[in-house]
Amino acid sequence: MDWRPRYRILDAVPTKVNDEPVVVLQDPTDPSDTVVALSMPGFFVLTQCDGEHTVEEIHKAFTKEYGQEVPLDTVETMLREFDEGLLLEGERYDEHKAQRLAAYRAQATRPPTSAGSSYPADPAELRAFLDKMTEEADLGPVMDEDVCAIVIPHIDFPRGAATYGSVCRAVRELGLEFDTCVLLGIAHHHTETPFVVTRLPYETPLGVPEVDQAFIGHLQEHCSTDLFTDELVHVTEHSVEFATLVCQYLFGSRVRTVPILCGSFESVLPQGDSPSESPDVAEFIEALRTAIEESDGRVCLVAAVDFSHVGPQFGDSGLLTARMAEFAQRRDQALFGHCVECDPDGFFEEAHSDGNVTHVCGVAAVYTVLAVLEGRDAQGVVIHYGNAPTPDDTSVVTFAGMLFTELPAS
C-alpha cells in the first residue's frame, strides 16, 4: 500500500482517562467538533503520519517503539479510523471542510463568541461598561496630528480595561473619525497563509458594521495568494471581534471594517529572515498600502494584539517570578522602541533575537502596521502599558495601547 497519510494540525492536550494517559485532539476552528481521545500508542501512530511514511513504515516504527509485533491490518484499521475521524488530511476532510465553509459563508454575520464572557452581552450594559472604562482611564501622552493606526489589546475587557480605556479616551479627546478600519487580529492556531480575510461582518451587541468589500476586493486582486484559504479560523478567534467592538464604540455604526487575521510568519520564512523577504508577506503589505492610498475615505489600521506571555501556562518551566516579569517588561520596552520609530524589521529582529522567548503573540500584526507606515514619516507613541496575571497568579500577559500618526509633509 502506497498510502502516505498526513495528520491534520489540531490542538493536542495530554490528560488522563481512568488513570490512563491519553491525548485529547480537537479542531480549534470548530467548536461543535467532537473531541477525540487517543491512547499513547494510538497517538504515536498518528505522529508518524507525516505524509512521508507509508503504512508499512508506520507499522515498523510502531513495532520498534513498543517492542511488540502487531498485525499490519491492525495499523491499517487504526489509520482508517483516523481518516473517518477527520484526523488526517485527504478527500474526506476536504469534503467536510468545504461543507463547513459553505455553511459559514451562508451566514449573514460572523456571530459573537465572547459576548457574556469577555464583555457584557446586553447592549445597554455594554455601553455603560465601555463608558465607565473610558472615563476612568488615564490620559497618556497624545499626539496632536491625525492618527492613522491604533494598537489595542485582545485580552478580555475586564482585565485589559485600563489599556482599552486609555486608547478610547485618547481617541475621543482627539475627536478622530474614520470611514474604514482595517482590523488586524491574531490567528492563534495554524494557518496555511500569513493573512486570512473574511467578507462576513463581525456582529457584536452594538450591531453589525458594514464590511468594506471594495477594499477587500483590492487586496485579493493584488495578491496571488488566496486570502480566504483559512477563512474558518475566523469562527472562533476573538481578536477581530474585540477590535470590531472598540471601533463601533469609538466611530459609530457608519464605520466600515476589513476583518483580517494574521498567522505566524515563521511558517513562510526560513529561520532568521525578515518577513519582507517572503513574497506572500511583501505582496500583501504592498496591496494593503495601495488600498489605503486609493480608498475614497479615511482609513485607520487597528491591530488587536497582546505582547509577552510568561509562565507555565505558556510553556515556561517553573512558576512566575518577579525576575521573569521584569525580563518580560524589558523585552516589551525594547519592542516598543522599534514601534515608536516605525521600524518593522528592527521590531521583528528584536522579537526573534532570542527565539521569542517571551511568547509575543502579536508580532505579525504589529509588523504589518509598521511595514505599511514605513517610509511615510510616521511615528508612534505608547499611551498605556499593562499586564494581567492569570487567575492562579502563576503566569502573566502584557499588552499596550499605542497611537501612530503620519507627520504632515514639510
C-alpha angles and dihedrals in degrees: 000000000000095000109132104190120206123204122229118239105254137159107274119195122180114219141137132264115191087348091302118121114244138164117232115212127196138163105244092207094056115063090180093054116120111240118238121214116203127192115237092259089049092049090049090056090050092052089057090060095093097138091256104075124075121223089258091053091049089051091052092048090053092050091050094047097048100028094230133103118236124180115269091234089060089062091043090053091049091052092049089052089050089053093048089048090054093243092126135062115246145090095313093054093040090057091047091049092049090053092049092047092050090050092048093050092046090065120098091224143007098255120230114261101182102047110121093020110049094022137003116287096207110087095220093045090046093052091048090050093049092045092052091045091053097042093050096045124107115252104231127190109314129195122234095212126082113284117231101176138028133195119205132167125258096208115115113288100245093055094040096039097117093054096040089047094051091053092047092048092049092050091048092048090053093047092229121183129183136184097205131023117198103211114208110190132168127258101215092191134057120296129180092219131045095234127040121192131188129193093207116102116238108241119214133171086267092063141263117305120211115253116231096238094175090056091050090047090055091051094052093042091056096043124076090201118085101247091198098055093106097031093135091072086076089068096079107012113111106194097083089044090057092046090050091052093050092048092049090051094047103036105025133230095309095069116106121217137211108202113209131166118203118217127201112292090207090079091064098036134077108233112281097016124125118246087241087071092061110091091210093052096041092047093051094047091050090049090050092048094051093043089057092047093049096043116116092221142044112289128200127191111221118191116192104199144143123212127208123018110192131175140047093303086068098043101274119136116239131018123299113277133189088250092056092048092049091049091052090051092052090049091050093049090052089052092048089056090063091044093055090052093044089236106156099177092045089050093050093045091049092050093051100034089102098027092273089288093179092054098238102192097187098065098111096048095044091046089053093053092048093046092052091050096042112115093018096097089251129156137186139215130202107227098177139009122193145161138206125206118216114255092264093048092234096114139024139208123205129204142168144205117226139174125204127197135188107226117232117259112262 
